Amino acid sequence: MNELVAAYRYTTNNWAQIGASRMCGCCSCVQIFPAEEVVAWTGLDMHNMNDPKAVDNQTALCPRCGTEAVIGDKSGFPIHASFLVRMNEAWYQRTIIRPPPAKK
């Protein structure tokens, strides 16, 4: 399996992984920061906030740019600039923008 595809899976539903990590990085803004700086999460609402499975499925938001693109060192992938740049190029820089269809 492609390393970048495998790593991308760790950027969602990562409550436990981020909690166990020492350092984290963002695949969107390519910043590196201590795991304790992650304080915002998505995935909970008033209907599931007491559900342990829902808590475990929360996704970290980057403390620098706010995107759901955080990966921790407990993922087993390196948290350094060159790896985060590769992740950024693979997932955030390859957007295809198509012009609107020509009007007849």
N, C-alpha and C positions, 0 to 999 in steps of 0.2 A: 504494500500500500504506500502511496505517496506520503512522505513525511509531513508535508504541509497540510494535506487533507486530514491526516491523523491528528495533527496538532490543533487544527481548527475545531475539532470536536470538543476540546477542552475549554473553549471560550464561551460555552453555554452550560447551564445547569451545573455551575462550578462552585457552589457554596462550600462544600467540604474541601475541595482541592485548594481553593484560595485560603480558607481557614487554616489549612495545614502547611501552606507555603510561607517562605521567608521573604522572597522577592517575587515581584510580578512585573509583567510588561504589557503594553497595549499594542495590539496589531494595527490599530488605526493611526494613533498619533506617534507611535514608536518610542514612547517614554517608558522608563524603568523606575519602579518605586517600591517601597516596602509594602508588604501585604496589608499591614494594619492601616494603610491609607485608604483602602477600599472600604467605604462606608455606605455606599448606595447600591441597591440591588433591585432587579426586576423579577416579577413572577408571583408576588403575593398581592392579595387584595383582601378586603374585609370578609370575603366568603371562605378563604382558605388559609388565613394566617395562623390558625392553630393546627393545621394538618402537617405532621412531620414530613411526609413525602413532598409536599409543596415547598416546605422550608428547604429541604435538600435540593430541590430543583431550581432554586433561585440563581439568577445570572448576575455576575458582578458588572458594575458600571465603572468605567475608568474614572479615577479621581481627577484626571487632567483634562480629558475631552468629553467625558460623559457617554461614550459609546459602549456597546456590549461586545468588547473585543479584548478582554483581559484574560491572560493566561499566567498561571503561577508555576514556580519552579517544581512543585510537587507533581506536575503533569509529566515530568520526565524529559521535557524539552528544555533546551537552553534558553535562559532569559538574558540575552545580550543583543546589542543593536543589530548585528548582521542578520541574526535569525528573525528578529521583528521586522526588519526591512523586507526580507524575503516573504514573510507572511503578509505584510502590507501590499507588496507588489502583486501577490497571488490573489488576494481577496478584496482589495480596495482600489487598485489602480487599473484593473482590467474591465472597467465598466464600458459597455458599448452604448454610445449615444447615437440614436438614429434620428435623422431629421424627420419632421412630419411629412406625411405623403403630400405630393404635389396636388394642388387644387385643380380641378378640371374646369 
